[in-house]
C-alpha cells in the first residue's frame, strides 16, 4: 500500500463513522456473520444458493440475500422452481 492510501477496512470504518450503511458483504464477512467457512460461502455462491455480484475482482453478497438465506426463503424458491 502506498503512503496516503487507506486500506479497505479503514475506508469502511470511515464510512460507518459518517453513517453510511453497508448494503453488501464480502464472502469473508458473510462467513463470519453466519459462522461458516469461507469455502462453504464460495460453494454457496458457485451453486447459486446465494446471489452475488462481481465488482472487478471483488465478490459482493447483498444483505437482502443474507436475510433470505438465513430465513430459508432461497431454498424454498429453488425447490418450487425445480418442481416445475
N, C-alpha and C positions, 0 to 999 in steps of 0.2 A: 504494500500500500504506500502510495506517495505521501509526502508531507502535505498536510492540509486536507487530505481526503478523509471522509468519515466512513467507518465500517457500516455494513448493512444494519447491524444491531444498534449502533449508535444513532443511525438515521431513524430507525423505528422508535427508539426511546424519545428522540426529539419530537417526532410526530405525535406520540402519545401524550407528551407534556403539553402539546398545543391542542389537545382534544380531538385529534384525528383518530377515528376508529378503524381498525383493520377490517377488511371485507373478505380477506382470503388468508389462508395459512400455507406455509411451506410444508412439504412432506414431513420434515423433521418436527415442526411444530404440531402437526396433526398427530404424528406418532406419540409425541409426549403428552398431548392433551387427552388421548383416549387410552394410553398405556399399552401400545403395541410396538413391535419392532419396525424399523424403517423398511426392512424387506417386505413386511406384511403390507405396509402402506403402498409401496411400489407395485406389489401384486394386485392390490385393490384397484389401483389406477390402471394397470395394464389390462385387467379383466373388465374394466369399466363398471365396477361395483360402486365406485365413487367418481363423480365427474371431476375433471381437472382442466386447466388451461395452461398453455405454454406461453411464456413471455421471454423470448430469447432462449437462454438455456434454463431459465427458472421454470419450475412447475408450481402452479398455484391451485389450491383447493378452496372453492368458495365456502364461506361459513354456512350458507344455506345447505350445501351438500353435507357438511358435517352434521348438522341437525337432522337432516333426512336419514343419514346413515345410522346415527345413534337411535333414532326412533323406529328404524326398521322399514321406513317407507320405501326406500330404494329397492330393497329385496322384494317387497310386495309388488312393485311395479314390474320388476323383471319376471316374476313368476306369472303375473297376469299376461304379460307380453308373450311369454313362452307358450302359454296355453292357447293362444290364438292360432 
